[in-house]
Amino acid sequence: LADGRTMPVPALPIEMAGRRLGRRLDVPRVGEHSAAIAREAGYSPEEFDRLVAAGVVGVDAGAPPVLPEPGAPSELVSA
């Protein structure tokens, strides 16, 4: 939840080899991956900062609103 609390959710009704699938990743917080997505979309740090300042893009309150350096590992996990 936005305040850091957790909440139980129903498990997926999927089995593989007779075993239920467990939780792989937590649901991302609102704006958690905004900087990484903007970087991958080709936005410069200055453009990203302007979008954040204008309220067009939200960022995670716990993360600094700056773009990671090009070549830095992405926070996103490919499925």
C-alpha positions in Angstrom: 0.0 0.0 0.0 1.1 3.6 -0.4 1.9 3.9 3.3 4.2 0.9 3.2 1.7 -1.6 4.8 1.2 -4.9 3.1 -2.1 -6.6 2.2 -2.9 -10.2 1.5 -4.1 -10.9 -2.0 -5.6 -14.1 -3.5 -3.0 -16.5 -5.1 -3.2 -17.2 -8.8 -5.1 -20.3 -9.5 -2.3 -21.8 -11.6 -0.3 -25.0 -10.9 2.8 -26.3 -12.7 3.9 -29.8 -12.1 1.3 -30.1 -9.4 2.7 -27.1 -7.4 1.1 -23.7 -6.9 3.1 -20.7 -8.0 4.4 -18.4 -5.3 4.8 -14.7 -5.3 7.6 -13.7 -7.7 7.7 -9.9 -7.2 5.9 -7.3 -5.2 3.6 -5.0 -7.0 5.6 -1.8 -7.9 4.8 1.4 -6.1 3.2 4.2 -8.1 6.1 5.9 -9.9 8.7 3.4 -8.8 10.0 2.7 -12.3 9.2 6.1 -13.9 12.9 7.1 -14.3 13.9 3.8 -15.8 11.0 3.9 -18.3 11.7 7.5 -19.3 15.4 6.7 -19.8 14.5 3.7 -22.0 12.1 5.8 -24.0 14.9 8.3 -24.7 14.1 11.2 -22.4 17.0 13.3 -21.2 17.4 14.0 -17.4 16.3 17.6 -18.1 13.2 16.5 -20.0 12.3 14.0 -17.3 12.7 16.7 -14.5 10.4 19.0 -16.5 7.8 16.3 -16.8 8.0 15.6 -13.1 7.8 19.3 -12.2 4.8 19.7 -14.4 3.0 16.8 -12.8 2.9 14.8 -16.0 5.0 12.0 -14.6 4.8 10.7 -11.1 7.8 9.4 -9.2 8.1 7.2 -6.1 8.4 9.5 -3.1 11.3 7.4 -1.8 13.3 7.6 -5.0 15.1 10.7 -6.3 13.4 12.1 -9.4 16.5 11.8 -11.7 17.3 9.5 -14.5 19.9 6.8 -14.0 23.1 7.1 -16.1 22.9 5.4 -19.5 24.3 1.9 -19.2 23.3 1.6 -15.5 21.4 -1.5 -14.7 17.6 -1.1 -15.1 15.4 -1.6 -12.1 12.8 -3.3 -14.4 12.7 -7.1 -14.6 11.9 -8.6 -18.0 9.2 -11.2 -18.0 
